[in-house]
């Protein structure tokens, strides 16, 4: 019983609050065609838009639920054109509907005036054929934008300076602004727009019912136009009105829109569904935005880590490359030095002369030819001197003076020739001729030692075999002399 009592009291309070709120919003009901276009919502949309083109597009969007006008009675919502008439610091921005190919009807007009200090004042004035005379909506102006209270409603006041910062106000006062006048007319409309069936008034009101507190917190009704030349500049010069609308209002044609009061609940339910979906969509957008931010942060951190790793690897590789270059240069220098040493050792300046001297010792060929055929030795000694090999080698490479001296200092072949001529068949001759061969072997064994000598010592190294050749020739001459003496003694004995 107690719970039932509390529930009843709560229901009565809710009903009383709804009735009081409806009473506070009783001025929204005009009984005129303007009831299907909420100017509070229109002014709020104007404040949120960036350009006049965007404002026109959003105003005619079915999802915005703002435009519900059907002035020509074709059971389709009318397209509202936006036309700007600038004059100095004043912009008269008109909302206009084409009823047919010949008639137009103004719905409302924005009067925007920039003052001498750069601040801007704005008003939205509904056309008197649709809203009655002096139906004016404007922001809550005050000296400071501090919040205030009007009855039980919290209001937010603003100043002319703040109005001048609205995006669309900044846009139309930009020096590069191109005057906007909608190019659409009767029968020709943008491709993104298609007409829909209008709602009944109570359905339309039920949808906007939950937004009235917000609208009345920022905007208010005013009775006097702030622009001093409003009647001269607009009302009597550029205003369009349709006789058809006047006739329909007088005949009560637009009263049929109020014939379904029960549709208010449908409008409220539609608002609740769309708000939930919008909140869900906004939540999903916030969630996706948060996820994207996290993923971007992770990607940024991963990029930083990879950049740090690559930088570290680059430093390591550069260090290793530098060390390799250093070691490579060291190897090259070492190998170059070794190559120079090897080239110096392998091919001395007089290597050919040394090889020729070493490979062909004095009279070695003569000794062999003398031993094999004494008679041919005589012929060879006459036709080819014993030192012919040495002479050719000395002639081909005359750089070494020591070699020339060696070739000149070896006339020992004459003694051998004498020995072969005097006693060719002597058994002691081979022993005398074998000694030069041994000396040649000594020269061959000593030749590598001479090849390892440095270049500056070429002359000395070439002189050493010559001295050895002289000693061997002196030995051979002494041996040949002893053999001659022996042969003479043997002859004397005979």
C-alpha positions as CSV (number, residue, x, y, z in Angstrom):
1,X,0.0,0.0,0.0
2,X,2.9,2.3,0.9
3,X,4.6,1.6,-2.4
4,X,1.4,2.3,-4.4
5,X,1.1,5.6,-2.6
6,X,4.6,6.6,-3.4
7,X,4.2,5.6,-7.0
8,X,1.1,7.7,-7.4
9,X,2.7,10.7,-5.9
10,X,5.7,10.4,-8.2
11,X,3.3,10.1,-11.2
12,X,1.5,13.2,-10.2
13,X,4.7,15.2,-9.9
14,X,5.9,14.1,-13.3
15,X,2.5,15.1,-14.8
16,X,2.6,18.4,-13.1
17,X,6.1,19.1,-14.3
18,X,5.2,18.2,-17.8
19,X,2.2,20.4,-17.7
20,X,4.3,23.3,-16.3
21,X,6.9,22.8,-19.0
22,X,4.2,22.7,-21.7
23,X,2.8,25.9,-20.3
24,X,6.2,27.5,-20.4
25,X,6.5,26.4,-24.0
26,X,3.0,27.5,-25.0
27,X,4.4,30.3,-27.1
28,X,5.8,27.7,-29.5
29,X,2.3,27.0,-30.8
30,X,1.3,29.7,-33.3
31,X,-1.4,28.1,-35.4
32,X,0.5,29.3,-38.5
33,X,2.7,27.5,-41.1
34,X,5.8,28.5,-39.2
35,X,5.0,25.9,-36.5
36,X,6.6,23.3,-38.8
37,X,10.0,25.2,-38.8
38,X,11.5,25.7,-35.4
39,X,13.5,29.0,-35.6
40,X,15.3,28.2,-32.3
41,X,16.7,25.0,-34.0
42,X,17.5,27.0,-37.2
43,X,19.5,29.6,-35.2
44,X,21.4,26.9,-33.4
45,X,22.2,25.2,-36.7
46,X,23.4,28.6,-38.1
47,X,25.8,28.9,-35.1
48,X,27.2,25.4,-35.7
49,X,27.7,25.7,-39.5
50,X,30.9,26.7,-41.2
51,X,29.6,28.2,-44.5
52,X,26.2,29.1,-46.0
53,X,26.4,26.2,-48.3
54,X,26.8,23.8,-45.4
55,X,24.0,25.5,-43.6
56,X,21.6,25.1,-46.6
57,X,22.5,21.4,-46.9
58,X,22.0,20.6,-43.3
59,X,18.8,22.6,-43.1
60,X,17.3,20.5,-45.9
61,X,18.6,17.2,-44.5
62,X,15.8,14.8,-43.5
63,X,17.9,13.5,-40.6
64,X,18.2,16.9,-39.0
65,X,14.4,16.9,-38.4
66,X,14.3,20.7,-38.7
67,X,12.5,21.4,-42.0
68,X,8.9,20.2,-42.0
69,X,7.3,22.9,-44.2
70,X,4.8,22.1,-46.9
71,X,3.6,25.5,-48.1
72,X,2.2,24.5,-51.6
73,X,0.2,21.6,-50.2
74,X,1.7,18.8,-52.4
75,X,2.3,16.6,-49.3
76,X,6.1,16.9,-49.7
77,X,8.5,19.0,-47.7
78,X,9.7,22.1,-49.5
79,X,13.3,22.8,-50.3
80,X,14.6,26.0,-48.6
81,X,17.1,28.1,-50.6
82,X,19.6,30.5,-48.9
83,X,20.3,33.9,-50.5
84,X,22.7,36.5,-49.1
85,X,22.2,40.3,-49.7
86,X,25.3,42.1,-48.4
87,X,25.3,45.8,-48.0
88,X,28.5,47.2,-46.4
89,X,28.8,45.8,-42.9
90,X,25.3,44.3,-43.0
91,X,24.4,40.8,-44.4
92,X,20.7,40.1,-45.0
93,X,20.6,36.3,-45.3
94,X,17.1,35.1,-46.5
95,X,15.6,31.6,-46.3
96,X,13.3,31.2,-49.2
97,X,10.9,28.5,-50.7
98,X,9.7,28.2,-54.3
99,X,6.0,27.2,-54.3
100,X,5.9,26.8,-58.1
101,X,7.7,28.2,-61.1
102,X,6.4,31.7,-60.5
103,X,5.9,32.2,-56.8
104,X,8.4,32.4,-53.9
105,X,7.9,32.8,-50.3
106,X,10.4,34.0,-47.7
107,X,10.4,31.9,-44.5
108,X,12.8,34.0,-42.4
109,X,15.8,36.4,-42.6
110,X,19.0,36.7,-40.6
111,X,20.1,40.3,-40.1
112,X,23.8,40.3,-39.3
113,X,25.5,43.7,-38.6
114,X,29.1,44.3,-37.7
115,X,29.6,47.3,-35.4
116,X,32.5,49.8,-35.5
117,X,34.4,47.9,-32.8
118,X,34.3,44.7,-34.8
119,X,31.6,43.0,-32.7
120,X,28.6,41.5,-34.4
121,X,24.9,41.4,-33.5
122,X,22.5,38.9,-35.1
123,X,18.8,38.3,-35.1
124,X,16.6,35.7,-36.9
125,X,13.2,37.3,-37.9
126,X,10.4,35.0,-39.1
127,X,8.3,36.2,-42.0
128,X,5.0,37.6,-40.8
129,X,3.0,35.5,-43.2
130,X,4.3,32.3,-41.5
131,X,5.0,33.5,-37.9
132,X,3.1,36.7,-37.4
133,X,4.6,40.2,-36.9
134,X,7.9,40.7,-35.1
135,X,8.6,37.0,-34.3
136,X,12.3,37.5,-33.6
137,X,14.8,35.0,-32.1
138,X,18.3,36.1,-30.9
139,X,21.0,35.0,-28.5
140,X,20.9,35.9,-24.8
141,X,23.0,39.2,-25.0
142,X,24.7,40.6,-21.9
143,X,27.7,42.6,-21.0
144,X,29.5,39.4,-19.9
145,X,28.8,35.8,-20.9
146,X,28.2,34.6,-17.4
147,X,25.3,32.2,-16.9
148,X,22.1,33.6,-15.5
149,X,18.6,32.4,-14.5
150,X,15.2,33.3,-16.0
151,X,12.6,31.7,-13.8
152,X,13.4,28.0,-13.4
153,X,15.6,27.8,-16.5
154,X,19.3,28.3,-16.6
155,X,20.4,30.6,-19.4
156,X,23.8,31.2,-21.0
157,X,24.4,34.8,-21.9
158,X,26.8,36.0,-24.6
159,X,28.2,39.2,-26.1
160,X,28.5,40.7,-29.5
161,X,32.2,40.0,-29.4
162,X,31.6,36.2,-29.0
163,X,29.0,36.3,-31.8
164,X,31.7,37.7,-34.1
165,X,33.7,34.5,-33.5
166,X,31.1,32.1,-34.8
167,X,32.5,30.2,-37.8
168,X,29.9,31.3,-40.3
169,X,30.1,35.0,-39.1
170,X,33.9,34.8,-39.7
171,X,33.3,33.2,-43.1
172,X,30.9,35.9,-44.4
173,X,33.2,38.8,-43.2
174,X,36.3,37.3,-44.7
175,X,37.8,39.6,-47.5
176,X,37.8,36.6,-49.9
177,X,34.1,35.8,-49.3
178,X,32.1,35.1,-52.5
179,X,28.4,36.1,-52.0
180,X,26.3,33.0,-51.6
181,X,23.1,32.7,-53.5
182,X,21.6,29.3,-53.9
183,X,21.4,28.2,-57.6
184,X,18.5,25.8,-57.1
185,X,15.0,26.7,-58.1
186,X,11.6,25.1,-58.8
187,X,12.0,21.6,-60.3
188,X,15.9,21.7,-60.1
189,X,17.4,20.5,-56.8
190,X,20.7,19.0,-55.7
191,X,21.2,15.3,-56.3
192,X,21.8,14.6,-52.6
193,X,18.3,15.8,-51.7
194,X,14.9,14.1,-52.1
195,X,11.6,15.3,-50.7
196,X,9.8,13.3,-48.0
197,X,6.3,13.4,-46.5
198,X,6.0,15.9,-43.7
199,X,5.0,15.0,-40.2
200,X,2.0,16.2,-38.4
201,X,2.7,19.2,-36.1
202,X,2.4,17.2,-32.8
203,X,4.8,14.6,-34.1
204,X,7.2,17.4,-35.0
205,X,6.7,19.1,-31.7
206,X,7.1,15.8,-29.8
207,X,10.5,15.3,-31.5
208,X,11.8,18.7,-30.5
209,X,10.1,18.7,-27.1
210,X,13.3,17.4,-25.3
211,X,15.4,20.1,-26.9
212,X,13.4,23.1,-25.8
213,X,15.3,23.5,-22.6
214,X,18.5,23.6,-24.5
215,X,17.2,26.1,-27.1
216,X,15.7,28.4,-24.5
217,X,18.9,28.4,-22.5
218,X,20.9,30.0,-25.3
219,X,18.3,31.9,-27.4
220,X,15.3,34.0,-26.5
221,X,12.3,35.8,-28.1
222,X,12.7,39.5,-28.9
223,X,10.1,42.0,-30.1
224,X,12.2,44.7,-31.9
225,X,14.6,44.4,-34.8
226,X,18.1,45.6,-33.8
227,X,19.0,46.5,-37.3
228,X,17.7,50.1,-37.7
229,X,17.2,49.8,-41.5
230,X,15.5,46.4,-41.5
231,X,12.3,47.7,-43.1
232,X,14.1,49.8,-45.7
233,X,16.8,47.4,-46.6
234,X,14.8,44.1,-46.5
235,X,11.1,44.3,-45.9
236,X,10.2,46.8,-48.7
237,X,13.0,46.0,-51.1
238,X,14.1,42.3,-51.3
239,X,11.3,40.4,-49.5
240,X,9.4,37.8,-51.4
241,X,5.8,36.8,-50.4
242,X,3.3,34.5,-52.1
243,X,-0.4,35.3,-52.5
244,X,-1.1,31.6,-52.3
245,X,0.3,31.3,-48.8
246,X,-1.9,34.3,-47.7
247,X,-5.0,32.6,-49.1
248,X,-4.2,29.3,-47.6
249,X,-3.6,30.9,-44.2
250,X,-6.9,32.8,-44.4
251,X,-8.8,29.7,-45.4
252,X,-7.3,27.6,-42.6
253,X,-5.7,25.2,-45.0
254,X,-2.7,24.6,-42.8
255,X,-4.9,23.7,-39.8
256,X,-4.9,20.1,-40.9
257,X,-1.4,19.6,-39.6
258,X,-2.8,19.9,-36.1
259,X,-5.3,17.0,-36.6
260,X,-3.2,14.3,-35.0
261,X,-2.3,15.3,-31.4
262,X,-1.7,11.6,-30.4
263,X,1.3,11.6,-32.8
264,X,3.3,13.5,-30.2
265,X,4.3,10.3,-28.5
266,X,5.6,9.0,-31.8
267,X,7.8,12.0,-32.2
268,X,9.2,11.5,-28.6
269,X,9.9,7.9,-29.3
270,X,11.6,8.7,-32.5
271,X,13.8,11.2,-30.7
272,X,14.6,8.6,-28.1
273,X,15.6,6.0,-30.6
274,X,17.7,8.4,-32.6
275,X,19.4,9.7,-29.5
276,X,20.2,6.3,-28.3
277,X,21.6,5.3,-31.7
278,X,23.5,8.6,-31.9
279,X,24.9,8.1,-28.4
280,X,25.8,4.5,-29.3
281,X,27.4,5.8,-32.5
282,X,29.2,8.6,-30.5
283,X,30.3,6.0,-28.0
284,X,31.6,3.7,-30.7
285,X,33.3,6.7,-32.3
286,X,34.9,7.6,-29.0
287,X,35.9,4.0,-28.5
288,X,37.3,3.7,-32.1
289,X,39.1,7.0,-31.6
290,X,40.6,5.8,-28.3
291,X,41.6,2.5,-30.0
292,X,43.1,4.5,-32.9
293,X,44.9,6.7,-30.5
294,X,46.3,3.7,-28.6
295,X,47.3,2.0,-31.9
296,X,48.9,5.2,-33.1
297,X,50.8,5.5,-29.8
298,X,51.9,1.9,-30.1
299,X,52.9,2.4,-33.7
300,X,54.8,5.5,-32.7
301,X,56.6,3.7,-29.9
302,X,57.3,0.8,-32.2
303,X,58.7,3.2,-34.8
304,X,60.8,4.9,-32.2
305,X,62.2,1.5,-31.0
306,X,62.9,0.4,-34.6
307,X,64.5,3.8,-35.3
308,X,66.7,3.4,-32.1
309,X,67.6,-0.2,-33.2
310,X,68.5,0.9,-36.7
311,X,70.5,3.8,-35.3
312,X,72.4,1.4,-33.0
313,X,73.0,-1.1,-35.9
314,X,74.1,1.7,-38.1
315,X,76.6,2.9,-35.5
316,X,77.8,-0.7,-35.0
317,X,78.1,-1.3,-38.8
318,X,79.9,2.0,-39.2
319,X,82.3,1.1,-36.4
320,X,82.9,-2.4,-37.9
321,X,83.3,-0.9,-41.3
322,X,85.8,1.6,-40.0
323,X,87.8,-1.1,-38.3
324,X,87.7,-3.3,-41.4
325,X,88.9,-0.3,-43.4
326,X,91.7,0.2,-41.0
327,X,92.7,-3.5,-41.0
328,X,92.3,-3.6,-44.8
329,X,94.6,-0.6,-45.2
330,X,97.1,-2.2,-42.8
331,X,96.9,-5.4,-44.8
332,X,97.3,-3.5,-48.1
333,X,100.3,-1.6,-46.7
334,X,101.9,-4.9,-45.4
335,X,101.1,-6.7,-48.6
336,X,102.5,-3.8,-50.6
337,X,105.7,-3.8,-48.6
338,X,105.9,-7.6,-48.9
339,X,105.3,-7.3,-52.6
340,X,108.0,-4.7,-53.0
341,X,110.4,-7.0,-51.0
342,X,109.4,-10.0,-53.1
343,X,109.8,-8.1,-56.3
344,X,113.1,-6.9,-55.2
345,X,114.2,-10.4,-54.1
346,X,112.8,-12.2,-57.1
347,X,113.9,-9.9,-59.9
348,X,116.9,-7.8,-59.1
349,X,118.1,-5.3,-61.7
350,X,120.8,-7.6,-62.9
351,X,119.1,-10.9,-62.4
352,X,119.4,-11.8,-66.1
353,X,123.1,-11.2,-66.0
354,X,123.5,-13.2,-62.8
355,X,121.5,-16.1,-64.2
356,X,123.5,-15.9,-67.4
357,X,126.7,-15.8,-65.4
358,X,125.5,-18.6,-63.1
359,X,123.9,-20.7,-65.7
360,X,126.8,-20.5,-68.1
361,X,130.1,-20.5,-66.3
362,X,133.3,-19.7,-68.0
363,X,134.3,-22.3,-70.5
364,X,131.9,-25.0,-69.2
365,X,130.7,-25.7,-72.7
366,X,134.2,-25.6,-73.9
367,X,135.3,-28.1,-71.2
368,X,132.5,-30.5,-72.2
369,X,133.3,-30.1,-75.9
370,X,137.0,-30.5,-75.3
371,X,136.5,-33.7,-73.3
372,X,134.1,-35.1,-75.9
373,X,135.9,-34.1,-79.1
374,X,139.2,-32.4,-79.0
375,X,139.3,-31.7,-82.7
376,X,135.9,-30.1,-82.6
377,X,137.2,-28.1,-79.7
378,X,139.8,-26.6,-81.8
379,X,137.3,-25.7,-84.5
380,X,134.9,-24.3,-81.9
381,X,137.7,-22.3,-80.2
382,X,138.7,-20.8,-83.5
383,X,135.2,-20.1,-84.7
384,X,133.6,-19.2,-81.4
385,X,135.7,-17.8,-78.6
386,X,135.4,-19.4,-75.3
387,X,133.9,-16.3,-73.8
388,X,131.2,-16.0,-76.5
389,X,128.4,-16.7,-74.0
390,X,129.7,-14.2,-71.6
391,X,130.2,-11.7,-74.4
392,X,126.6,-12.0,-75.5
393,X,125.3,-11.7,-72.0
394,X,127.5,-8.7,-71.4
395,X,126.5,-7.1,-74.7
396,X,122.8,-7.7,-74.0
397,X,122.8,-6.2,-70.5
398,X,125.7,-3.7,-70.3
399,X,124.3,-2.1,-67.1
400,X,126.7,-4.1,-64.9
401,X,130.2,-2.9,-65.1
402,X,131.3,-5.8,-63.0
403,X,130.0,-8.2,-65.6
404,X,132.0,-6.5,-68.3
405,X,135.1,-6.7,-66.2
406,X,134.3,-10.3,-65.7
407,X,134.1,-10.9,-69.4
408,X,137.3,-9.1,-70.0
409,X,139.1,-10.7,-67.1
410,X,138.5,-14.2,-68.4
411,X,140.9,-15.0,-71.2
412,X,141.5,-18.3,-69.6
413,X,140.0,-20.1,-72.6
414,X,143.3,-19.5,-74.5
415,X,145.1,-21.6,-71.9
416,X,142.5,-24.3,-72.3
417,X,142.9,-24.1,-76.0
418,X,146.7,-24.5,-75.6
419,X,146.2,-27.5,-73.4
420,X,143.8,-29.1,-75.9
421,X,146.1,-28.3,-78.8
422,X,149.3,-29.5,-77.0
423,X,147.9,-32.7,-75.6
424,X,144.4,-33.5,-76.5
425,X,144.5,-37.1,-75.3
426,X,146.0,-36.4,-71.9
427,X,144.3,-38.2,-69.1
428,X,144.9,-35.3,-66.8
429,X,142.9,-33.0,-69.0
430,X,139.5,-34.1,-67.6
431,X,140.7,-33.3,-64.1
432,X,141.7,-29.8,-65.2
433,X,138.4,-29.4,-67.0
434,X,136.4,-30.7,-64.1
435,X,137.4,-27.9,-61.8
436,X,135.6,-25.2,-63.8
437,X,132.5,-27.4,-63.5
438,X,132.9,-27.5,-59.8
439,X,133.4,-23.8,-59.8
440,X,130.3,-23.4,-61.8
441,X,128.4,-25.6,-59.3
442,X,129.8,-23.4,-56.6
443,X,128.6,-20.4,-58.5
444,X,125.1,-22.0,-58.9
445,X,124.9,-22.7,-55.2
446,X,126.1,-19.3,-54.4
447,X,123.8,-17.6,-57.0
448,X,120.6,-17.7,-54.8
449,X,122.5,-16.0,-52.1
450,X,123.4,-13.3,-54.4
451,X,119.8,-13.0,-55.7
452,X,118.5,-12.1,-52.2
453,X,120.8,-9.1,-52.1
454,X,119.2,-5.6,-52.2
455,X,119.2,-3.4,-55.3
456,X,121.8,-0.9,-54.1
457,X,124.3,-3.7,-53.9
458,X,124.0,-4.8,-57.6
459,X,127.5,-3.9,-58.5
460,X,129.0,-5.7,-55.5
461,X,126.9,-8.8,-56.0
462,X,127.9,-9.0,-59.7
463,X,131.5,-8.5,-58.8
464,X,131.6,-11.5,-56.4
465,X,131.2,-14.1,-59.1
466,X,133.8,-12.5,-61.2
467,X,136.4,-12.8,-58.4
468,X,135.4,-16.4,-58.0
469,X,135.7,-17.0,-61.7
470,X,139.2,-15.4,-61.6
471,X,140.2,-17.7,-58.8
472,X,138.8,-20.7,-60.6
473,X,140.6,-19.7,-63.8
474,X,143.9,-19.2,-61.9
475,X,143.4,-22.7,-60.4
476,X,142.7,-24.2,-63.8
477,X,145.7,-22.4,-65.3
478,X,148.0,-23.7,-62.5
479,X,146.7,-27.2,-63.0
480,X,147.2,-27.0,-66.7
481,X,150.7,-25.7,-66.1
482,X,151.5,-28.6,-63.8
483,X,150.1,-31.0,-66.4
484,X,152.3,-29.5,-69.1
485,X,155.3,-29.7,-66.9
486,X,154.5,-33.4,-66.2
487,X,154.1,-34.1,-69.9
488,X,157.4,-32.4,-70.6
489,X,159.2,-34.4,-67.9
490,X,157.7,-37.6,-69.2
491,X,158.9,-36.7,-72.7
492,X,162.4,-36.0,-71.4
493,X,162.4,-39.3,-69.7
494,X,161.5,-41.0,-72.9
